[in-house]
Amino acid sequence: MEQDRRQFYRIDKWVALEFQLLESNDNILNQPQPGMFKVTPYFMLHAELEHLNRSIESTFDSLAQQNDSTLNLLQLLNQKIDIITQSLSDNEQLGFNIRSDKVNLSEGGISFNLEHSLELGQLILIRLIVPESDVGLRLMAEVKRCDEKDEQFDVGLEFLRMPEVCRTELARLIFRSQIEQHKAHKESLADGEVS
């Protein structure tokens, strides 16, 4: 895999990610095959709200020291939004591992941080959705790396049996992201020269 990783361009990207650990060959055969699927706005709504919830929780901690009634009101509003989101996303058949996260992505694999470790060689089914796309990728992957880092685990997965349509979509995504990053970098340099 080390040599394969060098053959692919890699990007850091915010994505919605859902994964399911596969326990046996029977389980693998009963899973949907790798490929692309249509993404509704409700899927991304759930993932984006999950990302916002992390910020909200830290804000709640600081508010707890100031005003109990304001904190209670904000917690109730947050619960209300959670209930609405859950009812909208019930039809999406989301798993329990949906998360919005910054990942390192290439045509050959993906890496991200987890709170718990995974066994090397473990097979995983991944649903990957990029916020600006209405298409998701369902991919099979194998755990190739799991290193403890800052009370979390840096997990590296290698994609397996990827259909060409998925590889092409990933290549487009990576290419577009590189262009955007290069453009943003040039603009920041230009702003720095003007200041």
Beta strands, then each sheet from edge to edge (+ up, - down):
strand 1: 11-22
strand 2: 35-38
strand 3: 99-105
strand 4: 109-114
strand 5: 123-129
strand 6: 135-149
strand 7: 152-160
sheet 1: 2+ 6- 5+ 1- 3+ 4- 7+
end
